[in-house]
């Protein structure tokens, strides 16, 4: 399952007033737990992302359930091992934490700090299904949106 929409053409929303929905990337990039880690690495490189969500697919045709996330740091930690034999499900050590799309950006940042992670699954409040991702970089963009054009670069 791969569907992601980055919105670089839209101006960032300021941290103080924005919601997770304003700052997140819509869609998720995912794989099943049995995906070899080398394939996960290729997915990260191809889509330019730092985390791949791992879904458990139900046999009865129901919607897949979010199970865990493989971060770039999980991948790097596994490099001394056999990347063709290891699977996404076996190496996903980054905690899976989610936040509702209508939460504040500050709440998302607090969750990241609390769990020591850089990506949160964004869920729809009604269905609780993942609809996107918010990263620490998305939060940095929102924080930077509060600066005026002359304040963008540090002065010498």
C-alpha positions, 0 to 999 in steps of 0.5 A, a space after each residue: 500500500 503506497 499513497 502519499 501526498 506532500 504539499 510543498 506548494 502550500 505555505 506552512 501553517 504556524 505551529 501555534 495555530 495549526 492542527 496535525 492535518 495542516 502539517 502532515 503528509 497525506 497517505 501512508 507508505 506501508 508493507 506487510 510484516 514479511 517484507 525483507 528489510 532490503 525491500 524496506 530500504 528500497 522503499 525509503 530511498 525511492 519515496 524519500 521517507 524515513 519510516 515505513 508503516 507495517 500493516 497486518 493484512 486480514 485474511 477475511 478481506 477486512 481493512 489492514 491493521 496498523 501494526 508497527 513502523 520501521 524507521 531509518 534508525 531501525 534499518 541502520 541498526 540492522 545493517 550488520 545482519 542479513 538484510 535479505 533474511 530479516 523482515 520488517 515485522 522482525 526489526 520494527 522497534 520504533 514504537 507505533 504512536 498515533 495522533 488524531 488529525 484534528 490534534 494540535 501540532 504541539 500535541 504531536 510534538 509532545 508525543 514525539 518527545 515523550 516516546 523519542 520518535 520522529 514520526 506519528 501515524 495520523 488517524 481519522 477520529 471517526 474511523 481511527 484509520 491511518 490517513 497520513 504521517 506527521 514527522 519532526 520535520 513537518 513540525 519544524 516547518 510549522 515552527 519556522 512559519 512563525 518567522 518573518 522573511 528577514 528572520 529566516 537565516 541567522 545573522 553573522 
